[in-house]
Amino acid sequence: MFRVLTEMIFGVLWKQRGSTDEPLTPELIIRAAQEHRAIIDAVVARDSERARQAMIRHLESTHEHITMLQSLLQKPVRVGAE
């Protein structure tokens, strides 16, 4: 059941990411997959402290990515010559 749920969530998130112009690099995909795996492994092992730490790391990483995207969106776009 847990595996099915995580696959469904991953599918929805992947589809959502594909519909944006976000810079989604292979390194970012690998890092996110590793973070998700660490969370899942800790939950399956019923290790609440390890799950908590893995989730904190993932949220911090996600925050950094969102902050980077916001800075990209705030850059002025130049149209034509001045």
C-alpha positions as CSV (number, residue, x, y, z in Angstrom):
1,M,0.0,0.0,0.0
2,F,2.8,2.4,0.9
3,R,4.6,1.7,-2.3
4,V,1.5,2.4,-4.4
5,L,0.9,5.6,-2.6
6,T,4.4,6.9,-3.1
7,E,4.3,5.9,-6.8
8,M,1.1,7.9,-7.2
9,I,2.5,10.9,-5.4
10,F,5.7,10.8,-7.5
11,G,3.7,10.5,-10.7
12,V,1.6,13.6,-9.9
13,L,4.6,15.6,-8.9
14,W,6.5,14.5,-12.0
15,K,3.7,15.6,-14.2
16,Q,3.4,18.9,-12.5
17,R,7.1,19.6,-12.8
18,G,7.0,18.7,-16.5
19,S,4.4,21.5,-17.1
20,T,6.7,24.3,-15.8
21,D,9.9,25.9,-17.1
22,E,11.7,25.1,-13.9
23,P,15.4,24.2,-14.4
24,L,15.2,20.5,-13.6
25,T,18.7,19.1,-13.9
26,P,19.7,15.4,-13.6
27,E,21.5,16.3,-10.4
28,L,18.3,17.7,-8.9
29,I,16.3,14.6,-9.9
30,I,18.9,12.3,-8.4
31,R,19.1,14.4,-5.1
32,A,15.3,14.5,-4.8
33,A,15.0,10.7,-5.4
34,Q,17.7,10.0,-2.8
35,E,15.9,12.3,-0.3
36,H,12.6,10.6,-0.9
37,R,14.2,7.2,-0.6
38,A,15.8,8.1,2.7
39,I,12.4,9.2,4.1
40,I,10.6,6.1,2.8
41,D,13.4,3.8,4.2
42,A,13.1,5.4,7.6
43,V,9.3,5.2,7.7
44,V,9.4,1.5,6.6
45,A,12.0,0.8,9.3
46,R,9.7,2.6,11.8
47,D,12.6,4.9,12.8
48,S,10.9,8.1,13.6
49,E,14.0,10.1,14.4
50,R,15.7,9.1,11.2
51,A,12.5,9.9,9.3
52,R,12.3,13.3,10.9
53,Q,15.8,14.1,10.1
54,A,15.4,12.9,6.5
55,M,12.3,15.0,6.1
56,I,14.0,18.1,7.5
57,R,16.9,17.6,5.0
58,H,14.4,17.3,2.2
59,L,12.4,20.4,3.2
60,E,15.6,22.4,3.5
61,S,16.7,21.3,0.1
62,T,13.2,22.1,-1.3
63,H,13.3,25.5,0.3
64,E,16.7,26.2,-1.4
65,H,15.4,25.2,-4.8
66,I,12.2,27.3,-4.4
67,T,14.3,30.3,-3.3
68,M,16.5,29.9,-6.4
69,L,13.5,29.7,-8.6
70,Q,12.0,32.9,-7.0
71,S,15.3,34.7,-7.7
72,L,15.2,33.6,-11.3
73,L,11.6,34.9,-11.7
74,Q,12.5,38.3,-10.2
75,K,15.1,39.0,-12.8
76,P,13.8,41.6,-15.3
77,V,13.0,40.3,-18.8
78,R,14.3,42.6,-21.6
79,V,12.2,42.7,-24.7
80,G,13.7,44.4,-27.8
81,A,16.6,46.9,-27.8
82,E,16.6,50.1,-25.6
